[in-house]
Amino acid sequence: MLLTNWSNELFQKHLAECYHEPLLCPNRDRGCDAVVSRGDLPEHQLTCDYMPTQCEFCGEVLPKLSKEVMCVQ
């Protein structure tokens, strides 16, 4: 096995923190189907169209994309 020098504990720690691990966007339940690496997730969250934001017009918390479509005055 290639990882013979890694202890199981160290390997599990690496898996839990790996910068390159593909993760589903936390806004998946709002409609985002993006899969991004753990290291790119913070940047994705800044630009994700499904990130919940409070509308400055109506005060409702909506996905960013919905706010731009529904609450434009």
C-alpha angles and dihedrals in degrees: 000000000000095000098055093126093055118087114227089245093053091046092051090049090052092050091051093051105029111141091212099050110122112239133184115245111262087231092064091114088058092053108275112134096182121136111199135169116264089247093054096044097092091054092046091052090056091057102029111128089212097055108123113246134170114251113236090211105048102012093231119136107239138159107275092246093052092048091055092049101039106032104043109129 
